[in-house]
Amino acid sequence: MLRTLRIKNLATIEEIELNLKKGLTILTGETGAGKSIIIDGIRLIQGEKGSPDMIRTGEAQLSVEAIFAGTARSSVSEETSETFFQRILSNRGSGRGYVNGTLVPTKLMQENGDLLVDIYGQNDHAFLRKKENQLDYLDAYSEALDLRRETARIAQDTRKLIREKTELEAREKEREQRLDFLRYIIHEIEEADLKPDEEETLHQERNFLKNAEKIQHLISEALQLAYMQDTSISPQLSKLQGLVLALSEFDFSLKEMLSSLDSFAIGIRELSDHLIRMQGRDGESTEDLERVEERLSLIEKLKRKYGKSAKDILAFLNKSREEYETLTTSSEKLEELGAAINKSFVLYREKAKALWAARRNGAARLEKDIENEIGFLGMQKARVRIDLQSTLSELTLNDKIRDTGTEEVEFLISPNPGEDPKPLRKIASGGELSRIMLAIKSIGREQERERTLIFDEIDSGIGGKIADFVARKLQKLAASHQVLCITHLPQIASFARTHIKIEKQIVGDRTFTTVSELNFEERVEEVARMMSGSRVTESGLRTARELLERNSGTVLNPDPGMKGFVQ
């Protein structure tokens, strides 16, 4: 449900705020007063494209904000009882959209907006323009959504098995050639006997061998300083330890320093031992360097062919082994896949057949329900047919196995006797489409979660008793959904729970439109104006009062928080 709508600098809007309620809300006003601008604001919240031309003259940007009761479909925020939308457009052509304060792409705003709001206007019938929407509606009406989801799951499983078999068959054609190639790869990598960290060790060894003479010279100097001479660190440190030990008899604090000298002496001996072991490698020859270079060259060759490192090469080896194993058993695998596909396809046909039956039965009932509904709305002679074309009987594995089953659906209508039914989306007028949409939305809506339904001038081309029927349908629909309706008919206005009046005013050299929620007496005057035009008479007021008392029931006081100007 739309709770709050705030629009700023949209077209000639300066700023408005509407606090909306449950039930049926009517928006009335003179032609051109700016009623549709509110719908335009909601469209922007739904993610529809905007342009800098929509921004109020002299302003840098426009902003539309809306608060809905309900949770948005997104991962941008924690679930709450309300969802906040904001859309901003600048005069430089850039725009931003937010859901619960987090910047989101327009597509996500469209997804969330479509979940919360339906708009039906003279040129606003996406439901009727898209056959897939008609199929969705038929399945919901026929209580076949669970069956359709199960059909889709089996279709996806079947297509997956077919893809796997097709890929295996393609490889089977080149099986022997591929097996020879895989044997070569596996043999080449296995013969190299690579170790994951071998390359780094070889680089270190090559560096040592290339600098052997320099290393031996450095080792010799280091050993002379650390160990080899009487004046080197190790013997001198031993003398120092003896002197400090003797002195500690006279200064006990020196005993604590002896442990540090001992650790240092141990470190010098360990260093000397390591240097002696390095010195022992002096016997490594040119042949050793050649061996290392050859090994590195082999690894580099394998890297160019199979991966960027030894680990990548070994991973490629494992993958090649797996493919080799698969190909050697491909005949058995193909037989297994064929059996699995046939089993899955039989199951798909069973589910598709059940879905076809549910749709056929549902279509027969839906035709009658829609005809009954639109008959009350002034289209008594119209006939509705739901064309259900199925490919079930001809379905084979070579056909596309669809998630939605085997049917194509088209809603057809014959507005007048003697005319053949034709696609509803092509021949119905704007007023007829609005009434048909009202009928369709009235059927089965009680089962859906609460939404905001907006009807823009649904009363086009009707009057009298038909207008009364339309109003009652809107009121019934408003029992389970929030309904907003722009209307010029007093009969429809009289059934509303909330009545919002939009008036154009000129302040200075600028044009504005005041937006206000009417109390009962104000509604009487507005309905009287709608009945008789600008000249409101006492008899018109009495008739309007009777109409409201009969149709509107309890009338709530206007919301003091609703204020502002809108063009």
N, C-alpha and C positions, 0 to 999 in steps of 0.2 A: 504494500500500500504506500502511495506517495503521501508523505506527511507534510513536507515543507518544500516549497519551490521559491528560489530567490533568483531574480534576473536583473542584471545591471548592464546598461549601455548596449542593449540589443535593439537594433534598428533605432527607433526614436524613444526607446525606453530609457528613462533615467535610472530608476530603481523600483522594483516591486518585491513584495514577499507575500506568498499565499500559504496559509496553514490549512490544509485540506483534511477532510474527515472521511469516515467510512460511508458506505451507501451511495446514493445517487446525488451527484452535484451537477447543477445546471449553470452554464455560462450564457448570459444574454447581453444584448446591446445592439445599437443601431449597426447597420451594414457599414463596414469600414472603421468601426470603433477600435479594432485591434484585437479581437478575440483570438484570432488564429496565431498571434504572436506568442501566446502562452504555449500553444502546441509546438511552434517552432523551437521554443526554448527546450521543451522536453525532447524533441528530436535531437538536438545537439547533445543532450545528456546521454541519449541512446547511441552516440557515436557517429551520427550522420555528418556528412561533409559540410563545413562552413566556409565562409569567404569573408574577406575584409569589408565587402560591401554591406555586411550585416551590422557593422559596428556603428553606433550612434555618432552622428557628425560632431567632429571636434574632440572625440575621445580616442585614447590610445589602444584600448582593448575592451572586449566584452567578457562578461563572466556569467555563467549559469551554474547554480548549485541546487542540489536536490537531496533530500533525506528520505530514504525508503525504509519501511519496516520489513526486514528480511535480510538474508545473508547473501553477499555477492559470491559468484563462482570465480574465485581467484585464490592464489596462494600469497597474496601481497599483505594480508592482515589476518589477525585472529578473528574467529567467528564472534559476531556480536548480534544483538537483536535489531540493530539498525545498520544501514549501508549509506555512506555519504559519497555522492558523486559531485565532481566539479569539472567544468569545461571552460577553458580560457582560449580566446582567439585574439591575436594582436593585429594592428593595422599594417604590420609588415608581412603578414601572410602566415606567420608561425602560429602554432597552437599546442596546447597541452591538455591532457586529461588525467584526472586523479580518481582513484577509488579508495575511500577511507584514508585520504591524505597521502597516498603513495602514487607516484607517477606511473601510468600504465599506457600501453599502446591503444590506439583507437579501436582496434579489433576486440580487445578485452572489454572495452566499454560497450561495444555492440552486443557481445555475448551476454553480459550482465543486464543491459537494458532490455534485450529481447526476453529475458527471463521474467522481468518485472512488469513490463508495460506492453500493451498492444494498442496501436493507434489505427483507427479506421476512418478514413475520410473519403472525399469524392474521388481522389486519385491515389488512394492508399490501400491497395488490396493485394499485398504480397502473398497472402494465403491463397488467393484465388489465381494468381498469376503463375504459381509454381505447383506442378502436379505432385511433386514429392511431399508438399505440405498437405495436399488433399489425401494422399495415401496415409500420412501420419495421423491425420484426423480420423480417417475411417478405421484404422487399427485401434486407436484409443476408444472410439465409439463401440467397436466390436469386442472390446475387452480382450484384444489379441496381442497386446504388447509383450507379455511374457513369452508367448509362443513365437513372436517375431524375434525376440532377443535370442531364444534358443535356436531358431533357424539361422540367424546370423552367425552364432558361434559355430554351428556345424558347417556352414558355408566357408567360414574362415579356415577351419581345420581341413576341409576337403581341398581348398585351393592351396594350402600349404603342402599337403601331401603331393598334389599334382605338380607343383613347382619343384619339389624335391626329386620326384621321379623324372621330370623333364630334364633337369640338370644332370642327373645320373645317366640318362639315356644319351645326352649329348656327349658326355665324357666316354660312354661306352663305345661310341663310334671310333674314337681315337685311343681305345683302351690299351692295345698292345704297344702302340707308340709311346703313350704316356707311361706305361709301366717300365719300358726300357729307359726312358728319361729319368724316372724316379729312382730306378736301380742305380743308375750312374751317379745321381746326386747323393744318394745314401752312401754308396761305396766311397765316393770322393771325400765326403765329410768324415765318415767313420775312420777311414784310413789315416786321416790327419790326426786323429786322436786329440782333439782340442780340449783344453782345460779352460774354465770360465775366466780365470785371472792370469792366464799364461802370458798374454801379450805384454802386460805391464812388467812382469818379471823378466822377460826377454829384453825389453828396452833397458832395464837397469843393468842386466848382464852385458849387453852390447856397449853401454856407456863405460862400464868398468874395463872391458877388454881394450877398447879404443884408447883409453888413457892409462894403460897399465904402467908404463915407465914413470909417468908423473906421479901416479899413486904410490909406487914403491919408494920413490924419493921422499915423498911426504911422510910415508909410514916410518922410514928410517930416521928422519929428523925427529918425528914425534916420539919414537922409542928411545932415542938418545936423551931427550929431555925428560921423559917420564921414568926411565928404568935402567938403561944400559950403562950409564957412567956413575962414578962415585959422587959426582956433583949433580946428578939428575934429581928429579923431585922425589922419587920413592926412597932412596937411601937418606937423603937430607931430611925427609919427613920422619923417618925412623929415629934419627938423631934428635930431632925436635921433640918427638914423643917422650924419649928418655929424659931429656932436660926438664920438660914440663912435669913429668912424673916425680922427678927429684924435688923440684920446687914446690910441688903440692904438699910436701911434708911441712912446709912453712906457711903456705897460703892455701887453705882448704878449698877456696873458690875455684882454684885451677883444676881440681878434680872434675868439675862439671865440664870444663873445656876439653878434657881428654877424650870424651865420647865423640865430640865433633871432629877431632883430629883422627880418631879411629875410622869414622865414616868416610872421611876424605881419603885416608890411606887405602881403604877397601875399594873406593871408586877408582883410584889411580891404578891399582892392581888389575881390576876388571878391564879398564881401558887398555892396559898393556897387553892383557891376554887376547883381547879382540884384535888389536893391531898385529900381534904375532900371527893370528889365524889369517888375517888379510894378507900378511907378508908371505904366507905359505901358498897363496894362489899365484905366485910369480911364475910357476911352471906352466900356466895356461898359455896355449900357443895360438898361432895364426889360424890353425885348423878349428880351434874353438870359436873364434870370431866368425869364421866362414859358416860354421854350423848354426850359430845364432842368426846370422843374416839370412841364411836359407830358410830357417824356420819362420822368421818374420815375413819374408817374401811370400811364403806359402799362405800365411794367415792373411796378408794383404790381398792376395789373389782371391781367397775365399770370401773376404769381406766385399770385394767388388761384385761378386756374384750372388751372395746369399744374405748379407746383412752388414750393419755398421760396426759390429763388435763380435767377439767370440760368443757372447751370450745370445746375440741375435742369430748367429749361424747355427748354434745348437738348437734354438727354438725352431728354426727353419727345418732342421733335421727331423725333429719330432713331428712337425706338421707333414713332412714328406712321408714319413713312416706311416702316419695315420691314413693319408690318402692312398698310399700303396696297399695298405690293409683293406681299405674300402673297395678299391678297384679289383683286388684279387677275389673279393666276395660279392662283386656287384651283381652277378646273375641272381644269386639268392636274394640280395637286397631288392632288386627290381621285382621279383616275384612277390616278396613281402609287401612292397609298396603298392603293387597292383591290387592285391587282395584288400589291403587297408583302404585304398581309394574306393573300390567297389562297395565295400561295407559302409563307408562314410557317405557315399553318394546315395545309396539306398535309404539311409537314415535321413539324408537331406530331402529326398523326394517325399518321404513320409511326413516330415515336418512341413514342407512346402504345401503338400496336399491338405494337411490340416489347417494351415494358414489360409489357403484358398477357400476352403469351406467356411471358415469363420468370417472372412471378408465378404463372401457371397451372401451369407445370411445377414451380416451386418448391413451390407449395402441395401438390401431389400427393405429393411426396417428404417434405415436412415433416409431413403427416398421419401417414404411416407411421412416421417417426422418433419423433414424440411418442408415438404409441401403443406403440411398442416400449419407450421409456423409462419411461412410466408403468406399463406392464405389469410391469416389474421392481420397481416401487415399490408394488405391491399393488393396482393398478387394471387387472387383466388383462382384465376384461370391458368396460372403457370404450372408446368409439369417438370419435375426434376428426375433425371436419370443418372445413375452412376455407372459409367462404362468401365467394366472390369475385364481387361484383356489378359489372358493367361497363356503362357508357353509351357505349362506343366506337361501336357500330353506329348509334346515334341522334345522335351528337355533331354539332352544327352551330355555326356562328359565333355564333349567338344564345345558346348555352349558356355557362356559366362555364368558362373554360379554366383548369384547375387545375394547379399545379406538380407535384402528386403523381400526375398521370395521370387516368384515367377510372374507377378502381376504388374500391369500398368493401369493406373486409375485416372479417370477424367470425369469431373463433375459436369454434366450437361443440363441445359435448361431449354424449355420451350415456353417463352413468355406468353404466347398467344395461341389459342386453339388452331389446329391445322398446320402449325409449323413443326418441322422436324427439330428434335433436340440438338443443340449445338454447344460447343464448349462455353461454359459459364464465363470463363476469363476473357472471352472474345466479344460476346454479344450483349451482355447486360449493361444497362446504363449506370451512371454513377450512383443515382438514388436507389436503383434496384440492387446494386452491389452492396450498398450500405445496409439495406434491409435484409438481404440474404445473409450478410455477415452477422447481423444481429440475431437472426434465426439460428445460424450455425453455432454462434457463441452461447446461445441460450440452451442448446441441447447438450446435456452431459457436463455442463460447466461445474455443477455442484461437486463433481468428483475431483476437480483440480484444486491446487492450492490457491490461496487468494492472490489476485493480480489486480493491476490497474488497467481498466479498459476505457479507451477514449474514443468517442464517436463524434466526428466533426460534421455537423449539419446532416445528421441521418434523416431529418424530416424532409429532405428535398423531394418535392413533387407529391407530397401527401397532405391530407387534411381531414377534418371531421372525425368520423368513427375510426378511421385507420390510424390517425394520430393518437387517439386514445389507446388503441391496441399497442402501438409502438411504445407509448409511455409505460404501459403496464409491463411490457416485456423488459424494458430497461429497469423498472423497479424490481422485478423478479430477479434479474441478473445481479442487481445491486445488493441482494440479500446475502450473496456469497462472495462478491467482488466489489472493489471500489470502482464506480463508474462515473466518468466525467463526460458531459454531453454539451456541445454547442448547439443551440436551437433557436429558431424564430417562432416556434409554435407555443401558444399559451397552454394548450392541453399537456404537452410534455413538461413544460416548466412547472406546472401545478403539482406534479408527482414527486418533485425533488425533495430530498431531505435538506439540502443546502443550495442556496441560490446566490450566485455571484453576478453582480452587474458591472459591466464595463462601459464607461462613458468617456467620450473624447472631450478634452478641454483645451483652450488656448490660454496660456499664461505668458504675458509679454509677447515676444515674437516666436515662442516655441509652442509646439503642440504636444499635449500629454493626454493620457487616458487614465481616469481614476478607476481603481478596482476596489470594490467593497462588497462585503457579504451583507445581504438584506435581512432585516427582521420581518416579522409577519406583515405589519402595516406597509412597509416598503415593498414587500413582495406583491401585496394587493395592487399597489399603484403600478408596478412594473408589468404585471400580468395584464392589467387593464390597458396599458399602453400597447402591449403586444397584440391585444385584441382589436383595438380601435385606432391605433396610430397615435399621432402627437396630441390629438384632442381627446382628453380623458373626461368622460361624463360621469355623473353620479350613478346612472344605470350601469355603466361599464364597470365602475368600482364595485357595485353590488354583485354583479355577475362574477367578477374576478374573485371576490371574497368567498362566494359560494363554491366556486371551482376549487379554490385552495383548501377550504374547510373540508370539502368532500374527498380530495385526493391526497393532500400532503400529510395528513395526520398531525403529529406533534411537530412543531417547528422550533428548532433550537435558536437561541440568541446568536447573533453574529459574533465571530471571533474578533476580539479587539486587536489581536496581533496582526490582522490582515490589513495592509496599508500599502500605499505607493502609487506611482504613476506608470502607465504603460501605453504605448501607441498601438 
